[in-house]
Amino acid sequence: MRANELILIVEDDDAISKLLSISLSEYSYKTRRVSELRAAKREFISYNPMLIILDLGLPDGDGKTLIKEVRKESKTPIIVLSARNDEKEIIAALDLGADDYVTKPFSTSELLARVRSTLRRVHQEISHEMLTCKEIQIDFTGDA
């Protein structure tokens, strides 16, 4: 895990947003907090976070819209954190591309473990990819 990874918190409940930010900072993560879908889109484009923690019930729209938009251009991991505990909602969010789904009320320790686990998985995938730029190829696996 790299120190100071940026996590975007999209949560309209200020108390939960602050709790997440403080808890994540204890693990050396940087955070950006927003409470609306419109601001989340802007922050995602501007800051390219390593992970998004996303509430679905936002004042200006459904968080599933953000999942769709992020998936059009990125594999950035998304952990949904929502009070919606209906099986159909959970399945819909996962099918749209969310990497994990945690229902409220939640355990902060469990959510942090899910963040660490998701980021470990992402780093493994990145380290096994090949980078190609014009005629130059870099194989990060060393199996060339």
N, C-alpha and C positions, 0 to 999 in steps of 0.2 A: 504494500500500500504506500502510495506517495503522500507525503505531508502536504497540507494546504490545498487539497482538492476542493473544487468549488461545487457546492450542492445548492440547487435552486429549490427553495421551499415555496410551494404555491398553496397557501392556506389562509382562509378568511377569518379564522378565529385567532385573534392576536395572542392570546395566552398560549395556545398550542404552538403557534409559529415561534414565539420567543423561547418556549421550552425546547423545541427542536433545535433552534439555533444555538442555544447555550450548550445543550447536550452534545451536539456535533462538534462544537468548538473545543470541547474537552478531548476530542480525538484528532485535533489539529486540522479539522475541515473548515474551510471558509464557507460562508453561506450568503445567499441573497434571498431576501424574503419579499414576496408579493402576495397580494390578497385578491387579485382579479385576473381573469383569463387574458384580457388585453395586455396587461403588464407582464404576464408570464411569457407571452409570445415575444414581446420586446426583449425581455431579459434573456430568453433562450437564444435569440439571434445575436444579441450583443455580447454575451458572456460565455457562450458555449460550455455550459456546466457539464461536469462528469456524471451527474446523476440528478434526477428530478424527484422530489417527494411531492405528490399531487393529491389535493383534495378534489373530489368530483363536484361537490355542491358549492359553486362559486357565485357571487352576486350577479355577475354579468354573463353567465353561461355554464354549460356542463363541461367539466374537466376532460371528459372523453374527447371533446373537440381538440384539445391540446395534444392528446395521445395521437390522434389521427395526423395532425399537422407535423408533429415531431417525427413520426414514422415515415413521412413522405421524404424526409431529407436526412435522417440521422438514426443511428442505433443507440443513442443516449439512453441509458437505463432509466426506467420510470417505475417508482414504487408508489402505488396508490394508497393513500391513507384516508379512509372515508367512513362516515357513519352508515353508509348504505351497505347493508349486510345481506341483501337479497341475492340468492344464488345467480339469478339472471344478470344482475348488475355486475357481479364479480366476473362471470364468464364473459360478458360483453367487453369489459375493460381489458381482460387478459387477451381475448381474441383480437382486439384492436392493436395490441402490442405492448401493454403494460407487462413489466417483468415480474412484478409481485403485487400482492394486494393485502393490506392490513386493515382490519376494521377497528373503529373507535367504539368504546374506549380501548386503549392499547397500552402495552408495556413498552416504555421507552427503551429498556435494555434489549428487548426482542427486536424492536425496530432498528436500533443501532447495529445489532448483529446481522440483520437482513441487509443493511446498507453495506457493511463490511464484506459480507458474502457476495453480494452483487458486484461490488467493485473488484473483488479478487477475481471473479469470473471474467469480468470485462478486461482486466489487465492480462489475464492468460490468453484471451482471444487476440488482443492487440499484439502480444509478444510472439504469437504464432503466425502473424500475417506477413505477406510480402509487400513491400512498397515499391511501386514502379513510377518512375518519372522520366518520360521520354525513353531513351535507350538504357537508362540505368535501373537496375533492379537490386533491391536489398532484401535478402531473405533473413528474417529475424529468427528463424528456427535453426539456422546453421546447417540445414540439410540440403545443400546444393551440390 
